[in-house]
Amino acid sequence: MIHTVANLQRGEKGIIEELSFDEIPLALMEMGCIPGKEVTLIQFSPLKDPLYIDVNGSHFAIRRETAERIILVKRLCDEL
């Protein structure tokens, strides 16, 4: 199974493995959402779109469609 940001539960973390550069907004990458960085799902709206994430201490909202294109190496425990 491929793990993506859209698969995370609230509070879960993962390391970004790859992005589809053709499908991810440049602004998102400029804010630090790049391979090797840790991403945490902070919360999601009642309809699960958008998702609110933390990457490098920056909090921002992304659409579920975009979150499904951010592939994670693995999920991390909250203690890490």
C-alpha positions as CSV (number, residue, x, y, z in Angstrom):
1,M,0.0,0.0,0.0
2,I,1.3,3.5,-0.9
3,H,1.2,5.9,2.1
4,T,0.3,9.5,1.3
5,V,-0.5,12.5,3.4
6,A,-4.2,11.9,2.7
7,N,-3.9,8.5,4.6
8,L,-2.5,10.0,7.8
9,Q,-4.7,10.2,10.9
10,R,-4.7,13.3,13.1
11,G,-1.4,13.7,14.8
12,E,0.4,11.1,12.7
13,K,3.7,11.9,11.0
14,G,5.5,10.7,7.9
15,I,8.6,11.5,5.9
16,I,8.0,12.8,2.3
17,E,9.5,10.4,-0.2
18,E,8.4,11.9,-3.4
19,L,6.2,14.5,-5.1
20,S,4.7,14.6,-8.5
21,F,6.3,17.9,-9.6
22,D,3.8,18.3,-12.4
23,E,0.8,18.0,-10.0
24,I,2.0,19.7,-6.9
25,P,1.8,23.5,-6.7
26,L,5.2,25.2,-6.7
27,A,4.2,27.4,-3.7
28,L,3.8,24.2,-1.7
29,M,7.3,23.1,-2.5
30,E,8.6,26.6,-1.8
31,M,7.1,26.4,1.7
32,G,9.3,23.3,2.4
33,C,7.1,20.5,1.3
34,I,9.9,18.6,-0.3
35,P,11.3,15.0,-0.2
36,G,13.0,14.2,3.1
37,K,10.9,16.5,5.2
38,E,8.6,15.4,8.0
39,V,4.9,16.2,7.7
40,T,2.3,16.0,10.4
41,L,-1.4,16.0,9.9
42,I,-2.8,18.6,12.4
43,Q,-6.5,18.3,11.5
44,F,-8.9,18.1,8.7
45,S,-12.2,19.8,8.0
46,P,-15.5,18.0,8.8
47,L,-15.8,16.9,5.2
48,K,-12.1,15.8,5.2
49,D,-11.1,18.5,2.7
50,P,-9.0,20.5,3.1
51,L,-6.3,19.0,5.4
52,Y,-4.2,21.1,7.7
53,I,-0.6,20.0,7.9
54,D,2.7,21.0,9.5
55,V,5.9,20.9,7.5
56,N,9.1,22.4,9.1
57,G,7.0,24.3,11.6
58,S,4.8,25.9,8.9
59,H,1.1,25.2,9.1
60,F,-1.0,25.3,6.0
61,A,-4.1,23.8,4.4
62,I,-4.0,21.6,1.3
63,R,-6.7,20.0,-0.7
64,R,-7.2,16.2,-0.3
65,E,-6.4,15.8,-4.1
66,T,-3.0,17.4,-3.5
67,A,-2.4,15.3,-0.3
68,E,-3.0,12.1,-2.2
69,R,-0.1,13.0,-4.5
70,I,2.5,13.4,-1.7
71,I,3.9,10.0,-1.1
72,L,5.4,9.2,2.3
73,V,8.3,6.8,3.0
74,K,6.6,5.6,6.2
75,R,4.4,6.6,9.0
76,L,6.2,7.6,12.2
77,C,5.1,7.2,15.8
78,D,4.2,10.3,17.8
79,E,7.2,9.7,20.0
80,L,9.7,10.2,17.2
